[in-house]
Amino acid sequence: MAKSNNSYIKKQKEAVKKRKKQDKAEKKTERQKNSLGSDLEHMLAYVDEYGNLSDTPPEPKVVPKNTAPKN
């Protein structure tokens, strides 16, 4: 009787699985190397009074004090 191809197929599947795992690990290390980090500053976005997003915080508004006495 001829030997089954099952062992050959199993080896091929195992090799493919190992290659995929290695590729995934390489991609992970590449992402970590190129990452800006998870600092809170990098994740914040500010909205101005017109609804536009920006990376810099808005300047605080100067509100003049009312000097007139209240009745």
Backbone torsions as a table, in degrees:
resi	resn	phi	psi	omega
1	MET	NA	148.3	179.3
2	ALA	-82.6	149.8	179.5
3	LYS	-74.4	143.0	-178.8
4	SER	-70.7	151.1	177.8
5	ASN	-83.1	2.6	-176.5
6	ASN	-60.1	-41.4	-178.2
7	SER	-66.8	-37.1	177.7
8	TYR	-65.1	-44.2	179.7
9	ILE	-63.9	-40.8	179.1
10	LYS	-62.7	-41.8	179.1
11	LYS	-64.6	-39.7	179.6
12	GLN	-65.8	-43.3	178.9
13	LYS	-63.7	-40.8	179.1
14	GLU	-64.2	-40.4	179.0
15	ALA	-65.3	-41.5	179.0
16	VAL	-64.5	-43.3	-180.0
17	LYS	-63.1	-41.8	179.3
18	LYS	-64.9	-41.3	179.3
19	ARG	-64.5	-42.5	178.8
20	LYS	-63.4	-41.4	179.7
21	LYS	-64.0	-40.0	179.5
22	GLN	-67.6	-42.1	177.5
23	ASP	-61.8	-41.1	179.6
24	LYS	-64.3	-41.1	178.4
25	ALA	-65.0	-39.3	178.0
26	GLU	-64.6	-42.5	178.3
27	LYS	-63.1	-39.3	-179.9
28	LYS	-63.3	-46.0	-180.0
29	THR	-66.6	-35.0	177.8
30	GLU	-65.1	-42.7	177.5
31	ARG	-63.3	-42.0	-179.8
32	GLN	-65.9	-36.0	-179.4
33	LYS	-69.2	-37.8	-177.2
34	ASN	-91.3	2.5	-176.3
35	SER	-73.6	145.8	175.0
36	LEU	-79.8	-17.1	-177.6
37	GLY	107.6	174.3	-179.3
38	SER	-111.6	36.8	176.6
39	ASP	-66.3	148.5	-179.7
40	LEU	-65.5	-32.4	179.9
41	GLU	-60.7	-38.2	-178.3
42	HIS	-73.1	-19.2	-176.6
43	MET	-97.8	-10.3	-176.9
44	LEU	-83.6	144.4	172.2
45	ALA	-134.6	138.2	-178.4
46	TYR	-108.0	147.5	178.9
47	VAL	-112.9	125.8	178.6
48	ASP	-85.3	-176.8	-174.9
49	GLU	-68.1	-16.8	179.2
50	TYR	-96.3	-1.2	177.8
51	GLY	90.7	11.5	179.1
52	ASN	-89.0	142.7	178.4
53	LEU	-88.8	143.3	176.8
54	SER	-148.3	163.2	179.3
55	ASP	-87.1	-21.3	-177.7
56	THR	-96.3	143.5	178.9
57	PRO	-70.2	150.3	179.7
58	PRO	-69.9	152.4	177.1
59	GLU	-73.3	140.7	-179.3
60	PRO	-67.2	141.2	179.6
61	LYS	-78.6	140.2	176.9
62	VAL	-95.6	115.7	-179.1
63	VAL	-104.7	117.8	179.7
64	PRO	-69.3	142.2	179.4
65	LYS	-78.7	143.5	177.4
66	ASN	-82.8	117.0	-176.9
67	THR	-91.2	-8.4	179.9
68	ALA	-75.3	133.5	179.5
69	PRO	-72.4	147.9	178.9
70	LYS	-88.9	144.4	178.5
71	ASN	-89.6	NA	NA
